[in-house]
Amino acid sequence: KVTVWCGFTAAFIVGPFFFEELGPSGPVNCPVNGTRYESLLRNQLIPALERCGFVDSTIFIQDGDSSAYIQTSE
């Protein structure tokens, strides 16, 4: 079982990104929750869009999956 996220537009594909943690014997699949999803967006997706030069011209729309929700205060 593997949990994978990717994004795509007519111009490019970003990802795939895998939801896994490092276990004693290597990478282990882990369920998606709000904290992991936020980490994916901040630490993988945004830097990938910056490297491609698309971060300022991309509009992100998520599908409403409840595992993607997290409350933050900044």
C-alpha positions as CSV (number, residue, x, y, z in Angstrom):
1,K,0.0,0.0,0.0
2,V,1.4,3.4,-1.0
3,T,-0.1,6.9,-0.6
4,V,0.9,9.3,-3.4
5,W,0.0,12.9,-4.2
6,C,0.7,14.7,-7.5
7,G,-0.6,17.8,-9.2
8,F,-1.0,18.7,-12.8
9,T,-2.0,21.4,-15.2
10,A,-2.0,21.7,-19.0
11,A,1.6,23.1,-18.7
12,F,3.3,20.8,-16.2
13,I,3.1,17.9,-13.7
14,V,4.5,18.2,-10.1
15,G,5.3,15.2,-8.0
16,P,4.7,12.4,-7.3
17,F,5.1,12.9,-3.6
18,F,4.9,9.9,-1.2
19,F,3.4,10.0,2.3
20,E,5.9,7.9,4.2
21,E,8.0,8.0,7.3
22,L,11.4,6.5,7.9
23,G,11.0,3.3,10.0
24,P,13.8,1.0,11.3
25,S,13.9,-1.0,8.1
26,G,13.3,1.9,5.6
27,P,10.4,4.0,4.4
28,V,6.9,3.1,5.7
29,N,3.6,4.2,4.2
30,C,1.6,6.5,6.6
31,P,-2.0,7.8,6.4
32,V,-2.6,11.3,5.3
33,N,-3.7,13.8,8.0
34,G,-3.9,17.5,8.1
35,T,-0.4,17.9,9.6
36,R,1.3,15.6,6.9
37,Y,-0.7,17.3,4.2
38,E,0.4,20.8,5.3
39,S,4.0,19.6,5.5
40,L,3.7,18.3,1.9
41,L,2.4,21.6,0.7
42,R,5.0,23.7,2.5
43,N,8.1,21.5,2.2
44,Q,7.6,19.8,-1.1
45,L,4.9,21.4,-3.4
46,I,5.8,25.0,-3.0
47,P,9.6,24.5,-3.4
48,A,8.8,22.3,-6.5
49,L,6.7,25.1,-8.0
50,E,9.4,27.6,-7.2
51,R,12.1,25.5,-9.0
52,C,9.8,25.3,-12.1
53,G,9.1,29.0,-12.0
54,F,5.3,28.4,-11.6
55,V,4.8,29.4,-8.0
56,D,3.4,32.9,-8.8
57,S,1.1,31.8,-11.6
58,T,-0.4,28.7,-10.0
59,I,-3.8,28.6,-8.4
60,F,-4.2,25.6,-6.0
61,I,-7.7,24.0,-5.6
62,Q,-8.0,20.9,-3.4
63,D,-10.8,18.3,-3.8
64,G,-12.3,18.7,-0.3
65,D,-10.9,15.5,1.1
66,S,-11.4,15.7,4.9
67,S,-7.8,14.5,5.6
68,A,-6.5,17.7,4.0
69,Y,-8.0,20.0,6.6
70,I,-6.0,21.5,9.5
71,Q,-6.6,24.6,11.6
72,T,-3.6,26.9,11.9
73,S,-3.1,30.3,13.5
74,E,-0.3,32.5,12.2
